[in-house]
Amino acid sequence: MKKNSCFVFVVLILVKLAVPLQANVKVIDVLKRLDKLQNLGEDITARVDIVQRDVDQGTKVMECIYYGRDISDLFLIVMTKPESEKGNGYLKSGNNFWMYRRNTRTFQHISRDESIAGTDANAGDFEKSKYAEYYESVKDDSGREIVIETMLGKIPVYRIEILAKIPDIDYPRKIIWVRKDNHLPLKEQSFSLSGTLMYSHYFLKYSKVNNKYISIKQLVIDEFEKGNKTLWEIKDISVAELSNNKFTKAYLENLSK
Amino acid sequence: MKLIFLISFRNLIRQKRRNIQLGIAIAFGIVILTIANAFSKGITDNLLNRLIVFTSGHMKISMIESGRVMNPIIRDRAYVLKTIKSTVTGISNIEEDLGAFGRMIGNGKGDYVFLAGVKLNDEFKSYFRALEGSYENYDKGACNPVIISEQKAKYLNVKIGDQVRMRFDNVNGQKQTAIFTVKVIIKSQNIFMDYAVFTPFKNLKQLMGYKKFETAALKIILDDPRTAAEKADLLHKALEPDKACIWSKTDKYSNNLLLVPFIKGVSLNAAGSLIKMPADTEWDSDTKGAVISSVLADKLKLGVGDRIKFKYKQRYFSGLHHADVKISAIALFNKKISPDTVFVSNESFFRIYNYFLPEDKVRLEDYIQADHKDPVWDMIASEWHLLKRTRNTDDFAKKFKDLMRDKKYQPSMDIATMYETASEIIKMEYVFNLVTFLAASVIFFIIMIGVLNSLRMTVRERTREIGTVRSIGMRRSDVKKVFMMETFLLTVLSWLAGLIISLIVMKLLTLIHFSYDNPLNMLMVDRRLYFVPTLWSVFRNLIIVFAFSMATAFFPSSKAASLKPSEALRHTT
């Protein structure tokens, strides 16, 4: 009997050790920190290299210049490579998204779900980070937030599971792995409404600019259509102030001439 | 008359060679005209009664929220249906139009498809003939059965019983995925229809996130499609909305509150002296939340930044709905406005109202006693924004472009007809009819010159004969009748021959199967040319050819009849 009790005790200890630790951080604080870290609070100019691997279409290499001002939630993207996309662009001003086509010299109003140059990224991905506004923590049966202390490779992280607070958010459920030490996101999984894993987003490399972290290398894996993936690399970052006319249709049109 | 008929018939046979040649020419014209008419009618039938009915209906009612034109939603389907039934006459059918664009993944291959929700009926089954699998119990056993065209099945590398996955956006713009089982493979109709994949309506409605009292859009199929515009105008008037409001209760206060929405982008200065904002408070189109009266703020002990809580009876859910809205301003209301009125920004109001429609409707005049000409009434948004009727595709496209740009939370209702949603298809039919008419006219003109020449020659050749019959007592009018009857017989016999030949040619043409994809496949049925010869068009062609030939024969016949017998007998060829 005593032997059996010891066995049960050992098993319980092992089970306890196998389950990741429930962390003592609040999800809302992590989300606010995520927003704060990702929103620069100043203007940014950068070159973005995109390598897209598509099962059907093969590998596509693209390059664009990104101008952003997250305080006002403005951005302008102009494609520089490949030749077929050169001069095309995307502009966000206020609540409006436009796509510019150089060949026809026309602006077309698009939704935030519209793909950027046929990549996995959509116009909404370039908006100001609003995790805290749109998401809240998933809670367990006892009403506790699900924040788990675990390891991602060799890095100690918090694994948080979040649900959209409002019904019109594209991915209603996400799981994010953030570093314990500075709350930088390392991995993010986006799920569809039915719970299917759609994308895994890896933040591979960060760079510190003016005391702010910018993820300069990201890998997006399409989990729904296996084999598709996109690698994003952000280069030549500048945080010099940009003039207001940068975020106008006229500027994008001129840039594309 | 019998004698005239016999003489005419004998004359027709006597000059066999010439008349056969002339008859062939007329028959050829009839063949061209009959085939062109039947093809044109086939296109009309295919487009109006099949393609347009399946795609947009003769009339379509949709409601758009937040500029999401791809995901329309009618929140109160019963009300719209009731209004349609009481306003529009000559309805053949009303169908809920539900579909989603997305990417479907088969066995190692993916493609974009349009997933349409269908309620199977005999018309569907006869139009989309099952090649593999069966419509019998197709929706039993599998969780999400799909009907897929043979071309699409081939591309996705799937067979009956295989599973396909699909990702698409639901009604709220959320990413949704589902697994479907291929239950029926149908005959490919045309390149356009090959993009459609069908699944039971109720399954798709659930996957798309529509509640049972909601629908995406309503398609109306009319008995007479040509009356669509006129009926849409009538319906447009009948669907004029009232001002929106939520009549609610709040805790610790005995009076009911009336929440009303501002229109988007309103300036509170427009309210003049009726609503006086504190000097340091700004309110612009981006401001969210509510403006309450200072009296209400005192009674409820609430200030700017607090949330005002309220509850109200819902139209389609049992129990009260509890909601709250942030107070963004406290203002002085004129006596004409009840202090229990709460003015809410467009976005904040419709974010609650759209999802939980209130049951009670109250007279706004009980709360707002200002004259109806007062600008405050213009500041209050209605239940939906009824979009102006448009008459063509360009205006329709512009209307939707503006809607996408505006992104109003307040629903926008649109009533469109096939003349806007499918005007290019209708234009194509008009153009084809016009080209057919012009081509047939040219052919007949050439043929009739032949008839004219032939008759002139006949009159010339038979001048002495005319003189003989006139000498033995035949009247002038009878001479004329003989020639006219001869032409009539030639026309009728040629028409009959032309009709038979055209029916045979049409039958042969329908046997040709166009297996390769091209845009003209859209005009075909089952990838074969589609002809619809009608009785009316057949007789219309007879009337046309008869009118042409009689008009052409009249002058040579009159000339023959007017010949004097003595001169005619002296005539030498």
Interface residues (C-beta under 8 A of the other chain):
Chain A: V55 D56 N95 N96 H109 S111 D113 A164 I166 P167 D168 I169 D170 Y171 P172 S190 S192 L193 S194 T196 M198 F224 E225
Chain B: S66 G67 R68 R103 I105 K109 G110 R165 R167 D169 N170 N172 G173 Q174 K175 Q176 T177 A178 L207 G209 R351 Y355 K401 M404 R405 K407
